[in-house]
């Protein structure tokens, strides 16, 4: 999605995305009546990893047929 980023920027983007996912999951888990903070943090971390993969994943380009001139 973001295109070719340097390794440091990709790493920081992934780290921030995962940390925000863990924090959001822990916050949502804390607001439940059973206080499922660890389950929420785990779910948030997994969704953060998935979102980070989508952010830095480069889709493969579609094959384009070349035209031949004679």
C-alpha positions in Angstrom: 0.0 0.0 0.0 2.7 2.5 0.9 5.1 1.2 -1.8 8.7 0.5 -1.4 9.8 1.9 1.9 13.3 1.7 3.4 13.7 -1.1 5.9 13.8 1.2 8.9 10.5 2.9 8.0 8.8 -0.4 7.3 10.0 -1.7 10.7 8.8 1.4 12.5 5.4 1.2 10.7 4.9 -2.4 11.6 6.0 -1.8 15.3 3.7 1.2 15.7 0.8 -0.7 14.1 1.2 -3.8 16.3 1.6 -1.6 19.4 -1.6 0.3 18.6 -3.4 -2.9 18.0 -2.3 -4.4 21.4 -3.2 -1.2 23.2 -6.6 -1.0 21.6 -7.3 -4.7 22.3 -6.2 -4.3 25.9 -8.4 -1.2 26.3 -11.4 -3.0 24.8 -10.6 -6.1 27.0 -10.4 -3.9 30.1 -13.8 -2.4 29.4 -15.6 -5.8 29.4 -17.3 -7.0 32.5 -14.9 -10.0 32.8 -11.7 -7.9 32.4 -10.3 -9.9 29.5 -7.3 -7.7 29.1 -4.9 -10.4 28.0 -7.3 -11.9 25.5 -8.0 -8.4 24.1 -4.3 -7.6 23.9 -3.7 -10.9 22.0 -6.6 -10.3 19.6 -5.4 -6.7 19.1 -1.9 -7.8 18.5 -3.0 -10.4 15.9 -5.1 -7.9 14.1 -2.2 -5.4 14.3 0.1 -7.9 12.6 -2.5 -8.5 9.9 -3.0 -4.8 9.4 0.8 -4.2 9.3 1.2 -6.9 6.7 -1.5 -5.2 4.6 0.3 -1.8 5.0 3.7 -3.0 3.8 2.7 -5.8 1.4 3.4 -5.0 -2.2 0.8 -6.6 -4.5 2.3 -8.4 -7.5 1.7 -6.5 -10.7 -0.7 -8.0 -13.2 0.8 -9.5 -16.3 0.5 -7.2 -19.3 0.7 -8.5 -22.8 3.4 -6.8 -24.8 2.4 -5.6 -28.3 4.8 -6.5 -31.1 5.3 -4.1 -33.9 6.4 -5.4 -37.3 
